[in-house]
Amino acid sequence: MKKSEMQEKFRDLLSRRKESLKSAMDKGIEGTALMYVGEICGIAASMHIIGLIDLEQEDYIANEAWAIYKGKEPEYEVC
């Protein structure tokens, strides 16, 4: 699989998890929302480990997930 194809698959996975996180927060299901935060952070870490993103991008993704969980508007979008 090409690097660009892997990036696209991971970005799609991140996007779906972010939507699930937003939905859980809208419904007030904090435990489930925390699970999605963990999944998003794990996906970002995996992307960093295999060289798809750098450490700064991994941090941005994790911070965005926490911002969604805390009900804040993220300052940046996942690259």
Secondary structure, DSSP 4 states (H G I P E B T S, - for coil): --HHHHHHHHHHHHHHHHHHHHHHHHHT-HHHHHHHHHHHHHHHHHHHHTTSS-HHHHHHHHHHHHHHHTTPPPSS---
